[in-house]
């Protein structure tokens, strides 16, 4: 798919270092091998080097020490410093030093600390770890970019086959599909602004943001509709140049003829490429319907709102999914 190819090409030019904490998972090792061989990013695996190299061999992969770095937590010389720092982060929560050391011995938290210390440009995990664990490491170690968002959210890049009837070769962005169960109007506005920025960053397209609802321009009255209306106005106030409109139903946002009929004054209706769902029920169902019934490739969930990139994976992720999320992580690295 052209969109994915371009993302990989652009990632390659960034020469980013991405830490992969889940080195005990074969999919991660296969992805690391591909990332290294194609020089898309420089992968850093966390774990016992002998075990990892042995597993590479068992999988029929070649380990190249110049292209793939292995960090053994116990031998790294960093555990004591990282533990002290984490203890100071969290001692107000009543954590003991031994508890802090146990946490920092976790590859997930150790990897996040490497990103925090700029020893890696980003971190990708979630093939084994839960989203909650990935977010916990990201929030506690890397922190929220509070100037842009009050809360962490996520998006999926939905990439359609070149021969798709309704969206041939297109990439649409859906949010939030994995993190916030029921964002209020202000949080929904922040999600819209961050997702628009991510869409442009990854696809190069001007974002056109549809704030989704079961109502289009007042066709129904309900508190859930009011929330989306308020969120749209907040986003417009925060980002006056952003093309954003709502509330609107998906068909009005996506199909030009319906958009013209239901929202004739809108410059987004029928042209949207960023879709903001009103809650997690709608977002999660929407992306999975699109993936399964429309044969779209769902890349994500991509976490947004952290100071530095730390991205999640579906636990059903394939090695190619890990590769693509690492490339997206590279594109979101700080210059």
N, C-alpha and C positions, 0 to 999 in steps of 0.2 A: 504494500500500500504506500502510495506516494507520501502521505503525511508522516507515517512512521519512518520511512526512509530519510526524509528531510530532518526529522528530529534526531535520528542517529548521526547523520552527517554533521549537524550543528554541534551535537554533543562532543563529537570527536575533536572538533576545533577548540573546545574548552579545556581539554587536557585535565579534566577533573579527577580527583582521588575520591573514591566512594567506598565507605566501609560497609562490609557485609557481615553482621555479627553471627548469622545462622550457618556457620561453616560445617555444622554437623548434619546438614540437609543436602542430599545429592543434587537437588535442583539448583541450589545456591552455587555449588561447585561447577556444575555444567554452565551456568550463567557466567560465573567468573571467568571460566576458560574462554567462552565466546567473547566476552567484553575485552579480555586481554589480547586474544588473537586478532580481533578486529580493531584494536586500539581505540575503542570507544571511550573508555575510562580506565584508570588504573585501579583495579579492585584491591581492597585490603580485607583479608579474611582473619577472623579472630578465633583462635583455638590452638590446640597442640599441633605443632608443625609436622611431627612424624605421622600422626594420625591423618592429617589432611593430605599430605603427600601420598601416603599409602592409599587413601580413598581415591585420589586422582588416578592413580595407577589402576585400581580395581575398576574404575569407570571407563578406562581406555583413554584417559585425558593426559596431556603432557603438562606438567607443572614447570613454568618458566619463572624463576625467581626474579628476573629483571622486569617482568611485567605484572606479577602478582606478589603482593607482600603478605606475609603471615605474621600476625602479632599474637604471641602467647602471653596472656595477662600476667601469669605468675612470673614470667621471665622478662617482662617488658621494662621493669624498673619504674613503671608509672603508677603501680597499684597504690603505694603508700601516699603519693601526692594526690592522686585522684580521690582516695578515701578521705583524706583530710579535708579536701575541698568540698566533697559531698556532705561530709559530717557538718561542716560549717553552714552549707546551704540549708540543711534540714534539722539542725539541733533544736531550733525553736519548735519543731513538731514532736520533740521528745525522743528522737532517734539516738541510740547508743553508738559508740564508735564501732563496736563489733557488728552491729546491724548495718552500719554504713559500709564497712568492709565487705560484708556479704553481698550487699547490693552492687557495689562496684566490681565485684568478682563476676557479675553477670555480663556476658558479652554484649547484651543489648544496652545496658547502661554504660559500660566501658566504651562502646562505640559512640554513643551520644557524647560522652566526655571528650573523645578524640575530635569530634566536630566542634564542640565548644572551644577547644584549644587550637583550632585551625590545623590540626594534624590530618584532617580529611575535610573535603568540601561538603560532604553530605553522608547520610546513612540511609540504608534501605533494609527493612526487615518486615516480618509479618507472614512469611511463608510457614513459620512454625509458631511464632509469638502471636498473641491476640492483639487486636487493634488497641484495646485498653492498655496493654503493657507497652506497646510502641508509643502511644500518646503520653503515658506516664513518664517514660524516659525522656521524651522530647520536651515536655513541659517542665519537668523538674530540673533537667540539665541544660537544655538549650534556651528555653524560655519563650514566652509569647512576645511577638512584635507589637507592643501595645499601642504604638502610634497608628497602626493600621487596623487592629481588631481587638475586641475584648475577649474573644473566644477562638479556639481552634476549630477549623472546619475542614471539609475535604471536597474534592471534585473527581469526577471520572472524565477522561477524554474518550469519547465514543467515536471510533473510526469505522467507517462503512466501506464495504467492498466496492471496487471500481465499477462493478456491474449492478450495483444496487439500484432499484427502480426509483426510490424517492430521494436518495441522498448519495448519488454515485461518487465514491472517493472522498466524501466530505468528512470533516471532523467536527463534532458538536461537543460542547462541554456541559455536563450536568452537575449540579450541586444543590444542597449537600446530600450525599447519598450514604454516608458512613459514620458520621460523628454526632451531630447535634439533633436530639430527638424532636424538639419543638422550639426552634429559635423565636425570640420575640422580634418585633419590627426592626429594632436597631441592629440586632444580630443578623437578621435576614439582609438588611442593607449592606452590612459589612461583608457578608458572604458574596453578595452580588458584585461589589466593587473588587474584592480580591479575585474572584473567579474570572471577571472580565480581564483583569490584568494578566492572570495566568493563561487565559485563552490566547491573548495577543502574543504573549511571550513564547508560547509553544507552537502556534500555527502561523503567526505573522499576519493574521486577519484582524481587521477592525472588529472589536466585539460589539454585538447587538444583543442586548440582554432582555429576555422576557421573564417577567415575574409571574410565575404560573399560579393558577387558581382554578376552581370550578366555575368561575364567573369571568366574563369579559366586559370591562368598562361599565360596571354597575348592573350587569344583567341579573345578578342575584345579590341579596342583602343578607349578610351573616358576619359574625365577629371574625371568622377566619378570613373572609374577604377583606374586611377592614384592616386586618394585620398586614396583608400583602399590599394594600393601597398605601398604608403608612410607610411601609418599608421602601416602596418605590419613591415616595416623596423624600424620605431621608437620604436615599442614595443620590437622588438628583441634586439635593442641596450640597452634599459632600463632594460630588463629582459632576459639576454642571455640564461638562463636555461629553460625558458618557452617554452613549445611545442606549437608553433603558426605558422600558415602558411596562405598564401593568395596571391593574391585574388583567391577565388574559388566559384563556384556555389554550391547551397545547396546539390544537388545530389552527386557531387564530394566529398563534405565534409562528407556526411552521409552514402553513400552506398559504401562498400569496393570495389566491382568490378568496379564501375564507377570511384572511386578515383584512383585505380591502372591504369586505362586507361588514365584518363585526367591529373593526377599529379603523375606519377610513382615514383618520387624521394621524395615525401612528406611523413613525418612520422605522419601527421595529416589527410590527405585525406582518407575518408572512415572510420575514427575512431573518429571524433570530438565529443565532449560532451559539448562544449561551442561554441555558435554561435553568432558572432558579426555582426549586421546588419549595413549597410552603412548610414542609416538615419532613422528617426522616422516613416516615411510612411511605409517602409519595415518592421521595427521591430514590430510596432503595428499590422499591417495586418498579419504578420507571426505568432505572438503568438495567435491571435484570430482564425486564420485558424486552427492552431494546436489544440487549445482547442475545437473548434466546430466540426471539421471534423475528428480529430484523437482521440477524447474523452480523451484528456489529462487534468489533473488538473493543472490550472495555479495559482501558488502561488506568489502573488506580487501585484503591483510592489514593489520590495524591493529597497529602496533608498541606494545608496552608494556614499561615498566621504565626508560624514559629520564626524566631530570629534568623535561624539558618536551616537549610533543608534536612528534614528527617522524614522519610516517606514510608508508608505502610504498603503491604501487599495483601491480597486475598490468600487465605490458607490453601486455596485450590490453585494457586499460581503455577504456571508452567515456567520452565527456564526462560523462554522468550519474553514472558511477562516481566520477569525480574530484570532482564536486559533492558527492556523499554523503560521501566520505572527508573532504573539507574541513569539512563540517558536523560530523562526528564529531570531527575535530581541534579544532574550536571548542568542543565540549562538554567536551573534556578539557583545555582551557586552564586555567592557574592563575589563581585569583581575586586 
